[in-house]
Each structure stands twice: as C-alpha cells, then as structure tokens.
Amino acid sequence: MLKPTRLFDLVDLQDNLSPNPKAINAKKDGSWIHYSQADFKRLSDEYALALYHAGIVRGDRVAIISTNCPEWNFCDNGIQKAGAICVPIYPTSSLADFQYILHNAEVRIAFVSDKSLYDKILSVQKDVPSLEAIYCFDNIEGIPHVRDFLSKADWSQLPMIEDIKSQIKPHDLATIIYTSGTTGNPKG
C-alpha cells in the first residue's frame, strides 16, 4: 500500500516506510513511556480483535471519553479497523450530555480514562439500553480495565480484521463528533 486512503492506513504505512521507536510518548507516574510505530500497529490491531470478539460489527458505535493519552490513539485506530464508528465525548461534558450522546449514538462500548469518568458513565448506563460495557484505561481495583477487554483478542482472527478493513471505503463514516450542546442537545 503506497497511498493511504483511510485513517488507519497511515499507521500501517508509517510502520512499513519509516519505523519509529518513539512514535508516541507519554509521561506516566513521573517516567516517560515510549511506543514504537510497531507498538501502535499491534495495539490498534489488538483493540480491533477484542472489539470483533465482543460482537462489534461494521457501523456499531464505540465511545472514547478520556483526556489525551496514548490509549486514545490505539483505541480509536482499533475501532476504525474493526469497521466501527468512534464517538469521542468531551470528558468535561455534563451527565445529561453523556447520557444523551451515548443514547443518541447508540453506543455499545465505552472506554474512559479514569475512575471519575467511569462513575459518571456507570450512573447513566441504565438510561442507555445499547451500552453493554464500560472499560477504564487507568488500572483501578474493582473497575473493568482495558486489559480485561484486550485479553479477549484472538490473534488467529486477524485475517477477519484484514477482511473487514478491505471492505472499508475512504468515504465511510469514521467518527461522530458531537457539539458541546450550548444551545440545546448536542448534535452529532
């Protein structure tokens, strides 16, 4: 592949053409963590495989509610590779907006960055019939962690992900971004 036509193509292409041992960097607990381009590709594939295992199909919606972090990138890219649509939500949104967006977009799985966001989404889950699961990027005892989700990735199914990717066209919807809702309900 020489010309990327979909967002996730960029990750695969970059890994092939110009591998970078420090493609994504983040400070965690006072120390820098580095992710190579190959790590990015592998982790986004892992998200796609776990989403596939969870029954996420082309066109399903998956939310990310998080501050900036490497996990956001891996998750978003994996959502796209699985043929699903990412619904990023501002972490500063109100409870009413969380509930409205999750319900309106018919989100099936939500990924959040921390305990406070997990608790907020959990509190509105009863009002969002489509929302099956919430996973947290931070590792907090008693809260489903993203590692629990990713542990279900079955690497023998990678050809299925490649097949799904091959069916995704450049004009297909990748993300639904909602407005802040200052003049009414948020609009996607």
N, C-alpha and C positions, 0 to 999 in steps of 0.2 A: 504494500500500500504506500504510494508516494504522495497522494493528495488526500488529506483528511477532509471528510465531508460531514462528519458527525462529531460532537464534542468529545466523546470517549475515544475517537480515533487518535486524538492528539497525544494521549498518554501512551498508547501502543507505539505510535510513530516515534515519539521522543525517546522511548526506551530503546528502540532499534537504531535510530540515527545518531543519538548523542546521549548515551547513558550518563547520568549524573549521580554520584554517590551521596550528594546532599541536595536533592531536588526540593525537598520540603523539610523545614526545620522548625522546631518549637521548643520553648523552654518549659520544662515540667519539673516542679519541686526544686527549682534553682539550677537544674542541669539542662544542657541542650540535648535534644534528641534529633537525630537526622534520619530521614527516609530517602532512600535512593529512588531513582525512576523505576527500577525493577520492583522495589517495595511497593510503590504506588500502584503499579500494574497488578501485582499479586494481591494486594489488599482489596483493590476495587473488584477484582475477579472473585475474591472470597465473599465480599458483600453480595455480588450478583448470584453466586451459587447458593448462599444462605437464603436470599430472597426467593430464588427458584424453589428451594426446599420448602419454604413457608407457603408456597402456593401463589406467590405473586406472579401475575401474568401481564402481558403487554397491555398498557393503558391503566393499570392499577396505580393508585396514588400512595406515595410514601412521604412522610413529613420529616424534616430535619428542623429542630428548634435548638439552636446552640449558638454560643459565642464562637468566634473564629478559632479553629483548631484543625490539625491535620485530618482528624477523623471525618470532619465535614467533607473534605475533598474525596477521601476514599469512598465514603458512603454515597455521595452524590454521583460519582462516576459509576459505582456499582449499580445504583438504581437505574441509571441510563442503560447500562449493559444488559440489565435484566428486562429491558423494554418498558419499565415502569416510568411514572412521571413524578419528579421530585416537587414537593410542596414545601419550600423553605418558609419558616414563620419567624418573625422578629421575636427574640427572646423577651423583649420588653412589652409585648402585646398584653392586653388585658385578658382576664379569664374569659370574658364574654367573646372577645375576638378569637381566642384559642378555640373555644367551643364552636363558634360559627364557622371558622375556616376549616377545622377538622371535619365538621359535619358537611359543609357545603362541598368540599373537595372529595368527600367520601374516602378519607384516608384510612388505610388498612393497618399500617405500622407506622409508629413514630419513634424517632431517635432524638434524644435530648442530651444536653451536655452535663447536667448536674442534678443534684437532689431537689433543689427548689423548683426547677422546671419539671422534673418527674412528678413531684407532688401536685403541681398545678394541672398537668395533663391528666394525671390519675383522677383528680377531682372532677374533671368534665367528661371523663371516658363514658360514664353512664348515659350521657346525653349524645353520644356519638356511636350509633349502632355499628358502624363499619369498622371502628377502631378495635383491632384484635389484640395488639400488643404494644408495649412501650419499653424501649431499651435505653439505657444510660451509657454515655461514653465514659463518665467517671466511674470508678470501681467503688461502690458503696454497698456495704453489707445489707442484705435483705432486699435489694433492688435489682431487677434483671439487668445484667451487664451486657454490653455489646459482644463480649467474648462468648457469653452463653449462646447468643444468636449465631455468631460466626462459627461456633463449634459444629454447627449442623451443615456447614458447607461440605458437599460431597464432590471432591475433585474429579471423580470419574464422570461427573455430569458436565464437565467443561465443554465438551462438544455441543451440548444443548445450548449453552450460553452463546457459543460461537454461531450456532444456527439462528438464535434469537437476534443477535447483533446483525447478522447478514440480512435480516428482514426489515431492519430499522432504516428508514429513508431520511435524508437530510431535512426534509420539511416536516417530519413527525414532531409532535409536541414533546419537549424535554422537561420543562419546568412551568409551574403555575406560580407566579408571584402575586401575592395579594397586596392591595394598597393598605395604608395604615388605618383606614376607616374613620377619618376625622369628620366626614360629612354623612355618616351612616355606616351600614355594614361594609366591611372590607370587600373589595371587588378583585376577582382573580383575572 
